[in-house]
Amino acid sequence: MAIEHTNKKYLKTIVKNVETVAPGYSLLSFDCETPLLGRPGQFVMIRGAWGVNPVLPRAFSIVKAGNVGQVLVRDVGPGTALLCNMHVGDELNVLGPLGNGFIEPKSSRAVLVAGGVGVAPLVFLMEQLVPKRVPITFLYGARTANDLPLKVRIEASADLIVTTEDGSVGTKGLVTQPLVDVLKDPNCVVYSCGPNAMLEAVGRVSMDAGVECQVALESPMACGMGTCKGCAVVKPDGSFTYVCTDGPVFVAASIYGGEK
Ligand SMILES: Cc1cc2nc3c(=O)[nH]c(=O)nc-3n(C[C@H](O)[C@H](O)[C@H](O)COP(=O)(O)OP(=O)(O)OC[C@H]3O[C@@H](n4cnc5c(N)ncnc54)[C@H](O)[C@@H]3O)c2cc1C
């Protein structure tokens, strides 16, 4: 897939809003003097004006681009905690858009499969496809009802099927179970983002159904632009591919095997 690196300088932006959208999940909006470009699946590296601790920027999928950028942050450690606790007017340094992004379906249905915070790039994709009248089925899986940030935003725009592992909302079980039924009509493209094990399962179910599947991978990275080589993923033939510059979006078969 083509790589688009349109901007390699950190943009200074100002926090416009920090909204807690579920326990431990914040939707961070920031005003960009130079509009943030980018398409669904692309990501940004974010650094607060917090000095050197933590020194490395963190990667986040773009939820919304333009004059106001938006990312969804799950508080899992020091960098994400700092972002979740930012205030309106704080300075935020943003590098992007980085990576390649999803390739939109030509004519058929789009099946979006999200796991937890992996919903971020898929909400961006959904919001780009809705005005183009592409029919969308959105499958959203999480551990519990508390891990479904942006659920309300999705319900407003697409057919939504929810699964939770504890059954606290939607159908109890994994998101791959309803996916098998949805793919009985194979005239569609699957787009997925979430934990690695889920992505592999989604990729395999899609391949078994003969459906094209694009997965957005996450892999810890320090630079976001191919310098640190921290985000290497081993391909089925033993060679390396890099999530930041070759991805984060890959055709599932190229990562999980089965590529013709
Ligand atoms: C392309 C890309 C897009 C991403 N999009 C989002 C997003 O939209 N929203 C979001 O909340 N997070 C996203 N992430 C993950 C996010 O970058 C990490 O959660 C963040 O760097 C953690 O920083 P920290 O200092 O809070 O925690 P750390 O102390 O750095 O890590 C806390 C825990 O998370 C694990 N971890 C850290 N980074 C990753 C990673 N990239 N993948 C898997 N596990 C990791 C660590 O091993 C550790 O267990 C994305 C990552 C990538 C590579």
PDBQT file of the ligand as one rigid body, heavy atoms in Angstrom, charges set to zero:
ROOT
HETATM    1  C1  LIG A 301      -0.656   3.121  15.009  1.00  0.00    +0.000 C 
HETATM    2  C2  LIG A 301      -1.135   3.156  16.444  1.00  0.00    +0.000 A 
HETATM    3  C3  LIG A 301      -2.364   3.705  16.742  1.00  0.00    +0.000 A 
HETATM    4  C4  LIG A 301      -2.812   3.757  18.070  1.00  0.00    +0.000 A 
HETATM    5  N1  LIG A 301      -4.023   4.317  18.325  1.00  0.00    +0.000 NA
HETATM    6  C5  LIG A 301      -4.439   4.436  19.603  1.00  0.00    +0.000 A 
HETATM    7  C6  LIG A 301      -5.683   5.088  19.879  1.00  0.00    +0.000 A 
HETATM    8  O1  LIG A 301      -6.406   5.542  18.987  1.00  0.00    +0.000 OA
HETATM    9  N2  LIG A 301      -6.043   5.216  21.193  1.00  0.00    +0.000 N 
HETATM   10  C7  LIG A 301      -5.262   4.715  22.223  1.00  0.00    +0.000 A 
HETATM   11  O2  LIG A 301      -5.638   4.873  23.385  1.00  0.00    +0.000 OA
HETATM   12  N3  LIG A 301      -4.102   4.084  21.974  1.00  0.00    +0.000 NA
HETATM   13  C8  LIG A 301      -3.669   3.942  20.694  1.00  0.00    +0.000 A 
HETATM   14  N4  LIG A 301      -2.466   3.325  20.439  1.00  0.00    +0.000 N 
HETATM   15  C9  LIG A 301      -1.701   2.782  21.574  1.00  0.00    +0.000 C 
HETATM   16  C10 LIG A 301      -1.004   3.894  22.325  1.00  0.00    +0.000 C 
HETATM   17  O3  LIG A 301       0.014   4.460  21.514  1.00  0.00    +0.000 OA
HETATM   18  C11 LIG A 301      -0.386   3.313  23.614  1.00  0.00    +0.000 C 
HETATM   19  O4  LIG A 301      -1.413   2.853  24.447  1.00  0.00    +0.000 OA
HETATM   20  C12 LIG A 301       0.398   4.366  24.349  1.00  0.00    +0.000 C 
HETATM   21  O5  LIG A 301       1.602   4.598  23.673  1.00  0.00    +0.000 OA
HETATM   22  C13 LIG A 301       0.679   3.950  25.769  1.00  0.00    +0.000 C 
HETATM   23  O6  LIG A 301       1.474   4.958  26.371  1.00  0.00    +0.000 OA
HETATM   24  P1  LIG A 301       1.556   5.102  27.961  1.00  0.00    +0.000 P 
HETATM   25  O7  LIG A 301       2.751   5.931  28.307  1.00  0.00    +0.000 OA
HETATM   26  O8  LIG A 301       0.247   5.537  28.499  1.00  0.00    +0.000 OA
HETATM   27  O9  LIG A 301       1.747   3.630  28.451  1.00  0.00    +0.000 OA
HETATM   28  P2  LIG A 301       3.060   2.729  28.415  1.00  0.00    +0.000 P 
HETATM   29  O10 LIG A 301       3.656   2.723  29.780  1.00  0.00    +0.000 OA
HETATM   30  O11 LIG A 301       3.924   3.075  27.250  1.00  0.00    +0.000 OA
HETATM   31  O12 LIG A 301       2.354   1.335  28.109  1.00  0.00    +0.000 OA
HETATM   32  C14 LIG A 301       1.325   0.837  28.970  1.00  0.00    +0.000 C 
HETATM   33  C15 LIG A 301       0.983  -0.573  28.544  1.00  0.00    +0.000 C 
HETATM   34  O13 LIG A 301       0.493  -0.600  27.183  1.00  0.00    +0.000 OA
HETATM   35  C16 LIG A 301       1.350  -1.420  26.356  1.00  0.00    +0.000 C 
HETATM   36  N5  LIG A 301       1.490  -0.702  25.082  1.00  0.00    +0.000 N 
HETATM   37  C17 LIG A 301       2.065   0.503  24.868  1.00  0.00    +0.000 A 
HETATM   38  N6  LIG A 301       1.971   0.871  23.586  1.00  0.00    +0.000 NA
HETATM   39  C18 LIG A 301       1.319  -0.134  22.966  1.00  0.00    +0.000 A 
HETATM   40  C19 LIG A 301       0.900  -0.366  21.639  1.00  0.00    +0.000 A 
HETATM   41  N7  LIG A 301       1.131   0.504  20.660  1.00  0.00    +0.000 N 
HETATM   42  N8  LIG A 301       0.245  -1.513  21.364  1.00  0.00    +0.000 NA
HETATM   43  C20 LIG A 301      -0.001  -2.412  22.323  1.00  0.00    +0.000 A 
HETATM   44  N9  LIG A 301       0.353  -2.246  23.602  1.00  0.00    +0.000 NA
HETATM   45  C21 LIG A 301       1.011  -1.133  23.921  1.00  0.00    +0.000 A 
HETATM   46  C22 LIG A 301       2.641  -1.531  27.125  1.00  0.00    +0.000 C 
HETATM   47  O14 LIG A 301       3.304  -2.750  26.842  1.00  0.00    +0.000 OA
HETATM   48  C23 LIG A 301       2.168  -1.498  28.558  1.00  0.00    +0.000 C 
HETATM   49  O15 LIG A 301       1.693  -2.760  28.972  1.00  0.00    +0.000 OA
HETATM   50  C24 LIG A 301      -2.000   3.238  19.136  1.00  0.00    +0.000 A 
HETATM   51  C25 LIG A 301      -0.755   2.701  18.831  1.00  0.00    +0.000 A 
HETATM   52  C26 LIG A 301      -0.325   2.637  17.506  1.00  0.00    +0.000 A 
HETATM   53  C27 LIG A 301       1.010   2.068  17.212  1.00  0.00    +0.000 C 
ENDROOT
TORSDOF 0
